[in-house]
Amino acid sequence: MIIRRGSPLQYLIEMNSFRYFHPPEARLAPRADATSRSGILVCMSQEHPPLPVGVSHGQHVPVLLKATLDTLKPNKNEKYLDLTAGYGGHADAFLAKTENFTEAVLVDRDEFAIAELDRFTQKGARLLHQDFVSAAEALAEDGEAFDIVLVDLGVSSPQLDRAERGFSFTNSGPLDMRMDRRTGRTAKELVNTASEDELMRIITRYGEEPKGVARRIAQAIVAKRPLTTTKELATLIEGTHRGRRSKIHPATRTFQALRIAVNDELAQIERLLPLLPKLLKSGGRVGVISFHSLEDRLVKRYFKEQTEAGYEAELSVITKKPIGGVTHDVHNPRSRSAKLRVAVKK
Ligand SMILES: C[S@@+](CC[C@H](N)C(=O)[O-])C[C@H]1O[C@@H](n2cnc3c(N)ncnc32)[C@H](O)[C@@H]1O
């Protein structure tokens, strides 16, 4: 099977299937020939590069770190805003350059990430435990402007690896999938209450499953509910699978779809993008890293609108083509499907 670079399918493989097919030690095994060639993923067990030295299973490795530093060019004393600070990998590197902790703002909607980021508050940084739209609106309203804004979309490795978060179908856990556990409906509520048509729409739109497959999965869910664990759901979806087994687990796309729906991920991105110029000083830089085409399409469209807006444009796009993890960050498996787009405030 040919899997195109940066396609949703490649993303799914990166995020879930590798852990389905391979024990952690397989991911850690050093390999010499660990890059994908010509955009074709040939054999999964042969393809993943080793994690960087000193990084263990479940630890989050910042994606496209060098590329973000090279393009966003943090300077001493500059003001840094990280809208998806996660485990602070990018923040560590950027703040090492700006040395300006006291004006830095780090945002995440996940309480585990916020607990991890506490180390930055000891140096004076401000943490906001909020979704990035609410945080961006509040900062813009307060007239705060930054030299660098970073948005590294999606989930972190620790979110995927902790069974109790309910993101993963390989480790059984409660069907939760909320990044922010204080609010919103869980995946359990969604699968147990949504109509068959709504489930089908979610699986088609956010999982990009063909309609026939999505219908079968939605029907099976409705017939079997209530469902409570990720394993139950994954096994149910496996049972609906017809034909030859592909390399990805049959539940991969549905899990992605539910996660996007539970966290309202695409609407969050759509609402955030027009707020970005308001958060930048003149000459300030923004970088957005996306992991699949559903996300990247939104960023690309917004940047294109800016490019075409002529005198009215607030941003000038400096990445005519996105910087891709396939060529710019071959040592980090999570980077494979990542795309970085960068713009500067006029
Ligand atoms: C890929 S990780 C970021 C990793 C980070 N750059 C690092 O180096 O550690 C994405 C993070 O963004 C957070 N996140 C995703 N969507 C969000 C949103 N709409 N609002 C706030 N945080 C969000 C997730 O909880 C997760 O911690």
Ligand as a Chemical Component Dictionary entry (heavy atoms), coordinates in Angstrom:
data_LIG
# 
_chem_comp.id                   LIG 
_chem_comp.type                 NON-POLYMER 
_chem_comp.pdbx_formal_charge   0 
_chem_comp.three_letter_code    LIG 
# 
loop_
_chem_comp_atom.comp_id 
_chem_comp_atom.atom_id 
_chem_comp_atom.alt_atom_id 
_chem_comp_atom.type_symbol 
_chem_comp_atom.charge 
_chem_comp_atom.model_Cartn_x 
_chem_comp_atom.model_Cartn_y 
_chem_comp_atom.model_Cartn_z 
_chem_comp_atom.pdbx_ordinal 
LIG C1  C1  C 0  1.447  18.496 20.419 1  
LIG S1  S1  S 1  1.200  18.981 22.054 2  
LIG C2  C2  C 0  2.263  20.351 22.281 3  
LIG C3  C3  C 0  3.617  19.973 22.723 4  
LIG C4  C4  C 0  4.544  21.122 23.051 5  
LIG N1  N1  N 0  4.807  21.969 21.923 6  
LIG C5  C5  C 0  5.836  20.588 23.613 7  
LIG O1  O1  O 0  6.883  20.776 23.004 8  
LIG O2  O2  O -1 5.794  19.950 24.683 9  
LIG C6  C6  C 0  -0.306 19.778 21.933 10 
LIG C7  C7  C 0  -0.808 20.343 23.240 11 
LIG O3  O3  O 0  -1.805 21.278 22.907 12 
LIG C8  C8  C 0  -2.862 21.158 23.804 13 
LIG N2  N2  N 0  -4.041 21.614 23.071 14 
LIG C9  C9  C 0  -4.583 21.075 21.966 15 
LIG N3  N3  N 0  -5.639 21.791 21.576 16 
LIG C10 C10 C 0  -5.744 22.824 22.448 17 
LIG C11 C11 C 0  -6.646 23.927 22.573 18 
LIG N4  N4  N 0  -7.653 24.100 21.704 19 
LIG N5  N5  N 0  -6.450 24.798 23.561 20 
LIG C12 C12 C 0  -5.415 24.645 24.443 21 
LIG N6  N6  N 0  -4.552 23.608 24.400 22 
LIG C13 C13 C 0  -4.719 22.713 23.410 23 
LIG C14 C14 C 0  -2.920 19.704 24.170 24 
LIG O4  O4  O 0  -3.511 19.535 25.436 25 
LIG C15 C15 C 0  -1.443 19.327 24.159 26 
LIG O5  O5  O 0  -0.876 19.432 25.436 27 
# 
loop_
_chem_comp_bond.comp_id 
_chem_comp_bond.atom_id_1 
_chem_comp_bond.atom_id_2 
_chem_comp_bond.value_order 
_chem_comp_bond.pdbx_ordinal 
LIG C1  S1  SING 1  
LIG S1  C2  SING 2  
LIG S1  C6  SING 3  
LIG C2  C3  SING 4  
LIG C3  C4  SING 5  
LIG C4  N1  SING 6  
LIG C4  C5  SING 7  
LIG C5  O1  DOUB 8  
LIG C5  O2  SING 9  
LIG C6  C7  SING 10 
LIG C7  O3  SING 11 
LIG C7  C15 SING 12 
LIG O3  C8  SING 13 
LIG C8  N2  SING 14 
LIG C8  C14 SING 15 
LIG N2  C9  SING 16 
LIG N2  C13 SING 17 
LIG C9  N3  DOUB 18 
LIG N3  C10 SING 19 
LIG C10 C11 SING 20 
LIG C10 C13 DOUB 21 
LIG C11 N4  SING 22 
LIG C11 N5  DOUB 23 
LIG N5  C12 SING 24 
LIG C12 N6  DOUB 25 
LIG N6  C13 SING 26 
LIG C14 O4  SING 27 
LIG C14 C15 SING 28 
LIG C15 O5  SING 29 
# 
